[in-house]
Amino acid sequence: MLIKRSLIYSVFLFLYTIPVFGQVYDPSDKKATRETYWLYGSLQRLIGAGVIFGHHDDLAYGVGWRGDKDRSDVKSVTGSYPALYGWDLSGLEHNSSKDINSIPFKQQEKYVKEVYKRGGINTFCWHLNNPVNGKTAWDTSENTVRQIISGGAYHEAYILYLDRIAKYIKKLKGDEGEPIPILFRPFHELTGNWFWWCKNTCSADEFKTLWRFTIDYLRDTKKLHNLLVVYSVADFKSKEAFLERYPGDTYVDVVGFDTYCTKSVPRYQSDFEKDLSMTEEIAAEHHKLIAVAETGYEHLPQPDWWTTVLLPIASKYKLSYLMVWRNGGPDQFYAPYPGQTSADDFKQFFKSEQTMFQNRITGMGIYGKYILP
């Protein structure tokens, strides 16, 4: 029995380390931790094995519940957790005890560690409040970026924000004290016009300066080498528009976009197809991975949306992962719950060989650690 298990392990390790699509790219951080390096390689090797599925705040709350142990709307429908779990750092900049969606950070920290231990993937966005006036991320009344980059009147205020999130991220460690790898998605939807960092509030050069300073500070000053950086835009009509504010290959690991199905499903399908096609070209040119960092159809009114709208398009491209937004309650949800109109179709989406949930990636050793059954 011992010989058999050893043989299985050796064969699995050999097969798993063969790249699926040519060269395996290194993280942009040349000092990336071992586990972070492994995760980046694993995300590349799994391309073609199925799109990794994620859900924001999945473990913290859902439709009709909050804080229940081991609960998840995704799991309640499919029997498995998602493979990727989204979280938000917003609130830490003001030393709040809870994030923007009222999850206690002490509890969020436990969720992140739980996800890592089971072999799942954690990603963080940051709806950080405006450092100039303390208002929300949606406040665009100031030329904020210009005032928080080097030389700006509020540069030190922004550094304080970074110090506080760095302190929290340093607490996110595995059982052996290793930093948990994070897909870090700052300044998301930057091509929109609704956040203080969007294109209507600053020049392309100012935005690039902010991005580069942020990553340099977290890596070099705060010594965080467990971040894979995600550059995620909103609407874009061309590759040039996508790359106008791109900070450079040494500051990005994953390129992607946020897109939602709203009034017209055919329009969503058309735009989704075009956006993925352009993003795939950009990723190939810059040697990066592709993500749909946020997507979904609020209230999921179409019973077969998962298998007839989302999956056929997502599975056509070299897409690493996609994440649907949160289930905030009966008035705002993007993943089905038991009895919801699209729940049966979501089960078929889950069973497809073209998707990957937690049940498929557990045991794959995506962080370089193998646990045999």
PEKAFEN-V228252 format. One record per backbone hydrogen bond with DSSP energy under -0.5 kcal/mol. NH is the residue of the N-H (numbers start at 1). CO is the residue of the C=O. If there is no record, write none. Layout:
# PEKAFEN-V228252
nh = {NH NH}
co = {CO CO}
This chain:
# PEKAFEN-V228252
nh = {5 6 7 8 9 10 11 12 13 14 15 16 17 18 19 25 30 32 33 37 38 39 40 41 42 43 44 45 46 47 49 50 51 52 53 54 55 56 57 58 60 61 62 64 65 67 71 76 77 78 79 83 84 85 86 87 89 92 94 95 96 99 100 102 104 105 107 108 109 110 111 112 113 114 115 116 117 118 119 120 121 123 124 125 126 128 130 134 139 140 144 145 147 147 148 148 149 152 154 155 158 159 160 161 162 163 164 165 166 167 168 169 170 171 172 173 174 177 180 182 183 184 184 185 185 186 189 190 190 192 196 198 199 199 200 201 202 207 208 209 210 211 212 213 214 215 216 217 218 219 220 221 221 222 224 225 228 228 229 230 231 231 232 233 233 242 243 244 246 251 252 253 254 255 256 257 258 259 261 262 265 268 269 270 271 272 273 274 275 276 277 278 279 280 281 282 283 284 285 286 287 288 289 291 292 293 293 294 295 298 299 300 303 305 308 309 310 311 313 314 315 316 317 319 320 321 322 323 324 325 328 328 329 332 340 343 346 347 348 349 350 351 352 355 356 358 360 361 362 364 368 372}
co = {1 2 3 4 5 6 7 8 9 10 11 12 13 15 17 23 28 29 225 33 34 35 36 37 38 39 40 41 42 44 46 46 354 320 356 322 84 324 86 55 57 57 65 62 62 60 68 72 73 74 75 53 53 121 55 123 125 89 91 92 91 103 90 99 102 97 104 104 105 106 107 108 109 110 111 112 113 114 116 115 83 85 183 87 185 126 135 130 136 138 142 196 143 144 144 145 145 149 147 152 154 155 156 157 158 159 160 161 162 163 164 165 166 168 169 171 178 174 172 226 122 182 228 124 183 184 232 187 232 189 137 195 190 192 192 198 198 203 204 205 206 207 208 209 210 211 212 213 214 215 216 216 217 217 218 223 182 226 227 184 229 254 230 231 256 238 239 240 243 248 249 229 229 289 231 291 233 294 296 260 263 264 265 266 267 268 269 270 271 272 273 274 275 276 277 278 279 280 281 282 283 283 253 255 321 257 291 257 323 261 333 297 301 302 304 305 305 306 309 310 311 313 314 317 290 290 52 292 54 295 326 332 332 329 337 340 342 343 344 345 346 347 348 352 51 81 357 357 358 361 365 370}
